[in-house]
Amino acid sequence: MRIMRSLLVFWISSIIITGCAVNQSSFSPNKKYSLQQVQQDYFVYQNVLEKHHPSIYWYTPKDSMDYYFNWGKEHLKDSMTEPEFRKVLSYVTSKINCGHTSVRSSKAAAKFTDTTRLAKMFPLSFKAWDSGMVVTTNFNRRDSILKRGTVITSINNKPTAAIIDTLFDYISTDGYNRTHKYQTLSNRGYFGSLYTSLFGLSQKYTVGYIDSTGHERSLVIPVYNAATDTMFRVGTRPFRPAPQPSKKERRQIQLNSTRLLKIDTVNQTAMMDLATFTRGYGLRKFFRNSFKALKKNNIGHLIIDVRSNGGGSVTNSTALTRYIAKQKFKIADSLFAVRRKSNYDGYIQNHFWNKLFITFFTKKHRDGFYHFGYFERHYFKPKNINRYDGKVYILTGGNSFSATTLFASALVKQDNVTVVGEETGGGAYGNSAWLIPDITLPITGVRIRLPLFRLVVDKNIPKIGRGVQPEVPSLPTVDAIKRNADFKVEKTLELIKKDKENPLNLLY
């Protein structure tokens, strides 16, 4: 049995990413599909989700999802382009309230987009939150008015609040988590991309804003033309060839951008930047070396920044948790798939391997579901070697998702751990993930991410559809955005300073 499992792990790790072949060698975003064609794709889309998604009715009752599926059918029409079809799918998919279920373009469309980067685009990026929307980047760099920190009140005469509400209808999230949606809109370029897909690309935009005197003004700005801007920069700057880093240096740069430990031995403080839990970045070795260095340098305060960490391998997030946890912990109270076989296996990526995984590693229970019993029963023990007993500050935000939420959930109640920032984007009660193949629709080639397992982290906490809440909130402000300040780090350093000034707080 052990040999068979080893072979299975080898096979699964060797999976070549495949999908249904769609003959679109010469792609055009204006290609039209007949009503019958999009109806056929929609039929596959709805049926696969209804039969295989483990949490399709978790936060949205069946009668409500039936309504949204019918809404999608009614909005199909003749001569739809792929972007128009994806718009309908994205609206319906977001109503499942699962952050791991989303709509992606066809491979042909994605390849086409990669080859047309020098296109016109929406000229602004924003930081959005429930108190407003503020400019973070103006791609038209000659614009001296709409600078970083400028509060935006409207675009093309539509109030920003109304625009955000519309965009929210097309963003998937766990439960009813608005923090993740706000952060998604704040990620560089995302607002402009989604806004353009819904409202179209304009040559000019009328932007309402608050000026330096506190008065509301409006300004007409042009679309950003990347090709013109690139030509302008190249034509005015002398060309100075820079030395190219070696392959080893490039790899190190890549690793440092995803995981880096910085130690201040004078102040006995360290900061661990951790942008992913994905395999392939040597994280287990990184954790081992990091906590060894923390112990060697007698570091009393550790900041772990997972604000941009969208998750990845649970093995890696668990490994990090074990260096900090004081007591044994579980990953999940329940973890199960709803079915093993499928009548739509030709449309589901890696279906054979996923079915094999479910066959070998799960067991069908009386509830009819296939439970991954190991994680439902197993408790992970804290590390004995180089376990960190100092004070830990975990920085979280709307991009903290999936395995990152498991990490924060396991430690949030521990007395030497403080979660600082905003609620996690991932659901505190649980999520649907683990194995996430693509559904590839047969006609358009549009892809939909399909999680196969439902994971309940802690069945004893309320299922209210929110993320892990920070113990010390640190929310955006217009002033902080204008100063380009890292307000969450500033807040954490204040906490550390107060802790050191208080003689009753002993260093660990």
C-alpha positions as semicolon CSV with decimal commas, in nm:
position;residue;x (nm);y (nm);z (nm)
1;M;0,000;0,000;0,000
2;R;0,284;0,236;0,085
3;I;0,449;0,165;-0,250
4;M;0,125;0,227;-0,434
5;R;0,078;0,559;-0,256
6;S;0,434;0,659;-0,338
7;L;0,372;0,583;-0,703
8;L;0,047;0,779;-0,692
9;V;0,220;1,082;-0,543
10;F;0,484;1,056;-0,817
11;W;0,222;1,035;-1,090
12;I;0,025;1,328;-0,955
13;S;0,335;1,544;-0,916
14;S;0,421;1,467;-1,279
15;I;0,087;1,584;-1,419
16;I;0,119;1,784;-1,737
17;I;-0,129;2,066;-1,734
18;T;-0,380;1,983;-2,002
19;G;-0,728;2,087;-2,100
20;C;-0,975;2,033;-2,378
21;A;-0,820;2,120;-2,711
22;V;-0,982;2,418;-2,878
23;N;-0,883;2,496;-3,233
24;Q;-0,827;2,872;-3,216
25;S;-0,491;2,916;-3,382
26;S;-0,590;3,256;-3,518
27;F;-0,776;3,425;-3,234
28;S;-0,972;3,746;-3,265
29;P;-1,141;3,914;-2,966
30;N;-1,422;4,013;-3,205
31;K;-1,501;3,656;-3,309
32;K;-1,875;3,593;-3,282
33;Y;-2,042;3,283;-3,140
34;S;-2,398;3,183;-3,221
35;L;-2,665;3,160;-2,956
36;Q;-2,660;2,780;-2,986
37;Q;-2,284;2,772;-2,929
38;V;-2,285;2,981;-2,610
39;Q;-2,588;2,789;-2,486
40;Q;-2,395;2,464;-2,530
41;D;-2,101;2,603;-2,334
42;Y;-2,331;2,741;-2,067
43;F;-2,498;2,401;-2,030
44;V;-2,159;2,240;-1,958
45;Y;-2,063;2,525;-1,724
46;Q;-2,379;2,501;-1,512
47;N;-2,393;2,122;-1,498
48;V;-2,030;2,074;-1,396
49;L;-2,063;2,331;-1,119
50;E;-2,390;2,185;-0,991
51;K;-2,254;1,831;-0,984
52;H;-1,895;1,884;-0,869
53;H;-1,861;2,209;-0,673
54;P;-1,855;2,109;-0,303
55;S;-1,994;2,439;-0,175
56;I;-2,215;2,575;-0,449
57;Y;-2,499;2,625;-0,199
58;W;-2,280;2,696;0,107
59;Y;-2,345;3,070;0,119
60;T;-2,606;3,102;-0,155
61;P;-2,924;2,890;-0,122
62;K;-3,018;2,666;-0,413
63;D;-3,323;2,870;-0,510
64;S;-3,102;3,181;-0,531
65;M;-2,836;3,003;-0,740
66;D;-3,112;2,871;-0,966
67;Y;-3,222;3,231;-1,013
68;Y;-2,869;3,342;-1,108
69;F;-2,817;3,048;-1,344
70;N;-3,146;3,140;-1,514
71;W;-3,033;3,503;-1,525
72;G;-2,722;3,391;-1,709
73;K;-2,925;3,189;-1,961
74;E;-3,150;3,487;-2,029
75;H;-2,851;3,710;-2,101
76;L;-2,704;3,481;-2,365
77;K;-2,758;3,614;-2,715
78;D;-2,661;3,557;-3,072
79;S;-2,323;3,681;-3,198
80;M;-2,157;3,704;-2,855
81;T;-1,781;3,756;-2,836
82;E;-1,574;3,566;-2,582
83;P;-1,535;3,876;-2,358
84;E;-1,913;3,927;-2,362
85;F;-1,972;3,563;-2,274
86;R;-1,713;3,576;-1,994
87;K;-1,891;3,878;-1,850
88;V;-2,210;3,675;-1,806
89;L;-2,019;3,380;-1,659
90;S;-1,827;3,603;-1,416
91;Y;-2,145;3,761;-1,283
92;V;-2,309;3,424;-1,219
93;T;-1,991;3,264;-1,080
94;S;-1,939;3,541;-0,825
95;K;-2,278;3,456;-0,671
96;I;-2,142;3,121;-0,549
97;N;-1,934;3,326;-0,300
98;C;-1,626;3,108;-0,339
99;G;-1,294;3,284;-0,383
100;H;-1,140;2,980;-0,552
101;T;-1,408;2,969;-0,824
102;S;-1,350;3,220;-1,101
103;V;-1,366;3,267;-1,477
104;R;-1,055;3,284;-1,694
105;S;-1,012;3,359;-2,060
106;S;-0,947;3,086;-2,313
107;K;-0,584;2,996;-2,374
108;A;-0,606;3,152;-2,717
109;A;-0,738;3,479;-2,572
110;A;-0,470;3,481;-2,303
111;K;-0,199;3,429;-2,564
112;F;-0,349;3,704;-2,778
113;T;-0,346;3,942;-2,481
114;D;0,020;3,864;-2,412
115;T;0,111;3,965;-2,768
116;T;-0,085;4,294;-2,757
117;R;0,052;4,454;-2,443
118;L;0,116;4,789;-2,612
119;A;-0,255;4,868;-2,620
120;K;-0,450;5,160;-2,482
121;M;-0,567;5,118;-2,124
122;F;-0,746;5,288;-1,838
123;P;-0,499;5,548;-1,706
124;L;-0,538;5,522;-1,326
125;S;-0,490;5,272;-1,045
126;F;-0,659;5,318;-0,707
127;K;-0,665;5,212;-0,346
128;A;-1,026;5,135;-0,270
129;W;-1,184;5,069;0,067
130;D;-1,520;5,135;0,232
131;S;-1,431;5,499;0,298
132;G;-1,343;5,592;-0,058
133;M;-1,114;5,555;-0,356
134;V;-0,774;5,723;-0,388
135;V;-0,526;5,743;-0,676
136;T;-0,215;5,530;-0,629
137;T;-0,078;5,546;-0,986
138;N;-0,139;5,776;-1,281
139;F;0,012;5,615;-1,590
140;N;-0,004;5,950;-1,767
141;R;0,293;6,084;-1,576
142;R;0,268;6,434;-1,717
143;D;-0,060;6,481;-1,527
144;S;0,023;6,702;-1,227
145;I;-0,331;6,712;-1,087
146;L;-0,443;6,351;-1,032
147;K;-0,142;6,260;-0,824
148;R;-0,104;5,986;-0,568
149;G;-0,340;6,046;-0,277
150;T;-0,607;6,231;-0,475
151;V;-0,959;6,131;-0,369
152;I;-1,176;6,031;-0,666
153;T;-1,551;6,093;-0,649
154;S;-1,673;5,992;-0,995
155;I;-1,571;5,857;-1,336
156;N;-1,766;5,959;-1,646
157;N;-2,031;6,111;-1,419
158;K;-2,090;5,787;-1,226
159;P;-2,020;5,807;-0,849
160;T;-1,733;5,584;-0,741
161;A;-1,956;5,406;-0,486
162;A;-2,193;5,301;-0,766
163;I;-1,902;5,190;-0,984
164;I;-1,752;4,980;-0,705
165;D;-2,087;4,814;-0,633
166;T;-2,112;4,719;-1,001
167;L;-1,757;4,583;-1,015
168;F;-1,814;4,382;-0,697
169;D;-2,078;4,180;-0,883
170;Y;-1,802;4,029;-1,097
171;I;-1,543;3,946;-0,828
172;S;-1,543;3,610;-0,652
173;T;-1,477;3,599;-0,279
174;D;-1,517;3,365;0,020
175;G;-1,860;3,420;0,171
176;Y;-1,950;3,786;0,206
177;N;-1,596;3,919;0,242
178;R;-1,581;4,274;0,103
179;T;-1,221;4,333;0,215
180;H;-1,097;4,088;-0,049
181;K;-1,304;4,260;-0,318
182;Y;-1,173;4,604;-0,224
183;Q;-0,817;4,473;-0,224
184;T;-0,867;4,302;-0,561
185;L;-0,976;4,634;-0,711
186;S;-0,669;4,794;-0,549
187;N;-0,423;4,550;-0,704
188;R;-0,229;4,727;-0,975
189;G;-0,416;4,739;-1,304
190;Y;-0,714;4,531;-1,193
191;F;-0,962;4,816;-1,155
192;G;-0,888;4,947;-1,503
193;S;-0,909;4,604;-1,660
194;L;-1,246;4,516;-1,503
195;Y;-1,385;4,867;-1,556
196;T;-1,294;4,850;-1,925
197;S;-1,446;4,504;-1,968
198;L;-1,778;4,627;-1,827
199;F;-1,800;4,987;-1,950
200;G;-1,573;4,978;-2,252
201;L;-1,257;5,174;-2,334
202;S;-1,294;5,551;-2,378
203;Q;-1,053;5,784;-2,548
204;K;-1,115;6,035;-2,269
205;Y;-1,245;6,009;-1,911
206;T;-1,417;6,274;-1,704
207;V;-1,287;6,227;-1,351
208;G;-1,437;6,392;-1,044
209;Y;-1,191;6,453;-0,760
210;I;-1,131;6,651;-0,440
211;D;-0,870;6,924;-0,484
212;S;-0,617;7,044;-0,226
213;T;-0,867;7,297;-0,086
214;G;-1,131;7,029;-0,026
215;H;-1,353;7,129;-0,318
216;E;-1,491;6,885;-0,573
217;R;-1,361;6,939;-0,924
218;S;-1,368;6,750;-1,252
219;L;-1,102;6,693;-1,512
220;V;-1,097;6,531;-1,855
221;I;-0,797;6,301;-1,898
222;P;-0,689;6,092;-2,198
223;V;-0,668;5,715;-2,219
224;Y;-0,319;5,581;-2,150
225;N;-0,141;5,475;-2,467
226;A;0,139;5,240;-2,365
227;A;0,296;5,234;-2,710
228;T;0,325;5,613;-2,728
229;D;0,452;5,636;-2,373
230;T;0,717;5,370;-2,435
231;M;0,833;5,543;-2,751
232;F;0,854;5,874;-2,563
233;R;1,068;5,729;-2,286
234;V;1,302;5,549;-2,520
235;G;1,346;5,857;-2,737
236;T;1,448;6,090;-2,453
237;R;1,666;5,868;-2,238
238;P;2,017;5,759;-2,336
239;F;2,051;5,388;-2,385
240;R;2,286;5,238;-2,130
241;P;2,307;4,861;-2,145
242;A;2,298;4,720;-1,794
243;P;2,495;4,410;-1,703
244;Q;2,272;4,105;-1,711
245;P;2,254;3,901;-1,390
246;S;2,361;3,540;-1,405
247;K;2,111;3,256;-1,388
248;K;2,199;3,203;-1,023
249;E;2,156;3,574;-0,950
250;R;1,819;3,581;-1,127
251;R;1,703;3,287;-0,921
252;Q;1,810;3,459;-0,600
253;I;1,630;3,778;-0,700
254;Q;1,317;3,572;-0,762
255;L;1,346;3,398;-0,426
256;N;1,404;3,726;-0,240
257;S;1,091;3,871;-0,396
258;T;0,884;3,588;-0,251
259;R;1,048;3,516;0,085
260;L;1,302;3,725;0,272
261;L;1,408;3,757;0,636
262;K;1,550;4,090;0,758
263;I;1,703;4,103;1,106
264;D;1,773;4,413;1,314
265;T;2,008;4,279;1,583
266;V;2,030;4,616;1,759
267;N;1,656;4,633;1,825
268;Q;1,616;4,255;1,845
269;T;1,346;4,271;1,578
270;A;1,305;4,078;1,254
271;M;1,068;4,095;0,960
272;M;0,980;3,801;0,739
273;D;0,829;3,894;0,402
274;L;0,636;3,595;0,274
275;A;0,449;3,641;-0,055
276;T;0,352;3,278;-0,116
277;F;0,323;2,928;0,025
278;T;0,359;2,776;-0,322
279;R;0,597;2,488;-0,377
280;G;0,919;2,549;-0,565
281;Y;1,061;2,831;-0,356
282;G;1,250;2,623;-0,099
283;L;1,028;2,744;0,183
284;R;1,090;2,458;0,424
285;K;1,465;2,521;0,409
286;F;1,400;2,895;0,432
287;F;1,192;2,849;0,748
288;R;1,452;2,619;0,901
289;N;1,737;2,865;0,838
290;S;1,527;3,166;0,942
291;F;1,422;3,034;1,282
292;K;1,772;2,911;1,346
293;A;1,896;3,267;1,280
294;L;1,626;3,418;1,503
295;K;1,734;3,197;1,792
296;K;2,104;3,263;1,733
297;N;2,049;3,641;1,736
298;N;1,810;3,634;2,035
299;I;1,533;3,812;1,839
300;G;1,242;3,901;2,066
301;H;0,997;4,045;1,810
302;L;0,911;3,892;1,474
303;I;0,688;4,052;1,209
304;I;0,551;3,811;0,948
305;D;0,408;3,994;0,648
306;V;0,154;3,780;0,459
307;R;-0,053;4,064;0,315
308;S;0,030;3,965;-0,044
309;N;0,030;3,591;0,022
310;G;-0,247;3,430;-0,180
311;G;-0,177;3,084;-0,039
312;G;-0,033;2,771;-0,196
313;S;0,081;2,449;-0,034
314;V;-0,080;2,362;0,300
315;T;0,236;2,164;0,375
316;N;0,435;2,488;0,367
317;S;0,186;2,693;0,570
318;T;0,173;2,413;0,828
319;A;0,553;2,399;0,844
320;L;0,567;2,769;0,932
321;T;0,286;2,735;1,187
322;R;0,476;2,459;1,370
323;Y;0,770;2,695;1,438
324;I;0,537;2,934;1,624
325;A;0,254;2,723;1,770
326;K;0,266;2,640;2,141
327;Q;0,006;2,365;2,123
328;K;-0,087;2,099;1,872
329;F;-0,331;2,205;1,601
330;K;-0,546;2,066;1,320
331;I;-0,577;2,187;0,962
332;A;-0,947;2,111;0,933
333;D;-1,247;1,975;1,116
334;S;-1,375;1,839;0,785
335;L;-1,234;1,806;0,433
336;F;-1,431;1,631;0,162
337;A;-1,521;1,607;-0,207
338;V;-1,880;1,556;-0,320
339;R;-1,813;1,299;-0,593
340;R;-1,541;1,096;-0,758
341;K;-1,671;1,018;-1,109
342;S;-1,807;1,256;-1,369
343;N;-2,005;1,252;-1,690
344;Y;-1,812;1,563;-1,789
345;D;-1,459;1,430;-1,744
346;G;-1,361;1,548;-2,092
347;Y;-1,404;1,909;-1,984
348;I;-1,236;1,885;-1,642
349;Q;-0,859;1,924;-1,634
350;N;-0,667;1,624;-1,497
351;H;-0,990;1,443;-1,415
352;F;-0,828;1,099;-1,428
353;W;-0,559;1,198;-1,178
354;N;-0,803;1,381;-0,952
355;K;-1,031;1,076;-0,949
356;L;-0,730;0,859;-0,865
357;F;-0,638;1,094;-0,580
358;I;-0,989;1,083;-0,436
359;T;-0,996;0,704;-0,472
360;F;-0,673;0,648;-0,280
361;F;-0,680;0,924;-0,019
362;T;-1,046;0,963;0,074
363;K;-1,321;0,740;0,210
364;K;-1,692;0,767;0,146
365;H;-1,886;0,840;0,466
366;R;-2,252;0,802;0,552
367;D;-2,318;1,157;0,436
368;G;-2,227;1,040;0,085
369;F;-1,916;1,257;0,063
370;Y;-1,553;1,152;0,016
371;H;-1,364;1,258;0,328
372;F;-0,990;1,317;0,352
373;G;-0,970;1,159;0,696
374;Y;-0,600;1,221;0,760
375;F;-0,641;1,597;0,787
376;E;-0,972;1,564;0,972
377;R;-0,807;1,356;1,245
378;H;-0,441;1,454;1,250
379;Y;-0,297;1,703;1,498
380;F;0,032;1,872;1,410
381;K;0,278;1,922;1,693
382;P;0,491;2,233;1,751
383;K;0,857;2,216;1,654
384;N;1,099;2,119;1,925
385;I;1,408;2,260;1,752
386;N;1,429;2,638;1,699
387;R;1,065;2,697;1,787
388;Y;1,006;3,069;1,822
389;D;0,875;3,181;2,162
390;G;0,913;3,556;2,114
391;K;0,636;3,796;2,021
392;V;0,491;3,755;1,673
393;Y;0,299;4,011;1,469
394;I;0,118;3,875;1,162
395;L;0,030;4,140;0,903
396;T;-0,283;4,050;0,707
397;G;-0,503;4,205;0,440
398;G;-0,746;4,132;0,161
399;N;-0,487;3,941;-0,043
400;S;-0,416;3,701;0,248
401;F;-0,594;3,400;0,109
402;S;-0,637;3,022;0,120
403;A;-0,344;2,854;0,302
404;T;-0,249;3,194;0,447
405;T;-0,586;3,206;0,621
406;L;-0,518;2,861;0,768
407;F;-0,189;2,992;0,903
408;A;-0,351;3,298;1,064
409;S;-0,645;3,094;1,197
410;A;-0,417;2,849;1,376
411;L;-0,229;3,125;1,561
412;V;-0,469;3,415;1,611
413;K;-0,572;3,306;1,963
414;Q;-0,218;3,241;2,088
415;D;-0,108;3,481;2,362
416;N;0,227;3,579;2,205
417;V;0,076;3,634;1,858
418;T;-0,099;3,952;1,741
419;V;-0,272;3,982;1,404
420;V;-0,241;4,337;1,268
421;G;-0,403;4,501;0,968
422;E;-0,726;4,408;0,788
423;E;-0,930;4,089;0,779
424;T;-0,795;3,813;0,561
425;G;-0,940;3,768;0,215
426;G;-0,985;3,396;0,280
427;G;-1,277;3,272;0,488
428;A;-1,215;3,207;0,858
429;Y;-1,479;2,934;0,875
430;G;-1,341;2,751;0,575
431;N;-1,303;2,747;0,197
432;S;-1,336;2,531;-0,110
433;A;-1,002;2,445;-0,265
434;W;-0,736;2,171;-0,236
435;L;-0,758;2,030;-0,591
436;I;-0,856;2,308;-0,833
437;P;-0,871;2,196;-1,197
438;D;-0,999;2,410;-1,481
439;I;-1,325;2,344;-1,660
440;T;-1,258;2,417;-2,027
441;L;-1,577;2,490;-2,220
442;P;-1,591;2,304;-2,553
443;I;-1,680;2,584;-2,796
444;T;-1,529;2,909;-2,663
445;G;-1,246;2,750;-2,463
446;V;-1,331;2,973;-2,164
447;R;-1,193;2,826;-1,841
448;I;-1,352;2,816;-1,495
449;R;-1,157;2,723;-1,183
450;L;-1,331;2,436;-1,005
451;P;-1,235;2,351;-0,645
452;L;-1,310;1,988;-0,563
453;F;-1,288;1,987;-0,181
454;R;-1,469;2,174;0,093
455;L;-1,257;2,252;0,399
456;V;-1,407;2,360;0,731
457;V;-1,131;2,505;0,947
458;D;-1,320;2,531;1,274
459;K;-1,680;2,413;1,297
460;N;-1,725;2,594;1,630
461;I;-1,689;2,946;1,494
462;P;-1,990;3,118;1,332
463;K;-2,027;3,070;0,955
464;I;-2,076;3,438;0,881
465;G;-1,873;3,451;0,562
466;R;-1,591;3,672;0,686
467;G;-1,215;3,641;0,710
468;V;-0,986;3,616;1,013
469;Q;-1,030;3,946;1,194
470;P;-0,725;4,148;1,303
471;E;-0,677;4,193;1,676
472;V;-0,525;4,535;1,606
473;P;-0,695;4,694;1,302
474;S;-0,480;4,912;1,077
475;L;-0,690;5,055;0,796
476;P;-0,602;5,280;0,502
477;T;-0,625;5,657;0,526
478;V;-0,597;5,922;0,258
479;D;-0,291;6,065;0,430
480;A;-0,117;5,727;0,444
481;I;-0,182;5,665;0,074
482;K;-0,059;6,014;-0,013
483;R;0,263;5,960;0,184
484;N;0,301;5,615;0,028
485;A;0,335;5,495;0,386
486;D;0,327;5,133;0,494
487;F;0,070;5,205;0,762
488;K;0,044;4,846;0,884
489;V;0,417;4,824;0,946
490;E;0,409;5,165;1,114
491;K;0,134;5,042;1,346
492;T;0,327;4,725;1,425
493;L;0,645;4,915;1,508
494;E;0,440;5,133;1,744
495;L;0,317;4,817;1,920
496;I;0,674;4,686;1,952
497;K;0,795;5,019;2,088
498;K;0,521;5,029;2,351
499;D;0,596;4,671;2,443
500;K;0,965;4,749;2,499
501;E;0,882;5,059;2,703
502;N;0,657;4,861;2,937
503;P;0,874;4,697;3,207
504;L;0,600;4,441;3,274
505;N;0,641;4,299;2,923
506;L;0,934;4,063;2,941
507;L;1,111;3,951;2,627
508;Y;1,079;3,585;2,555
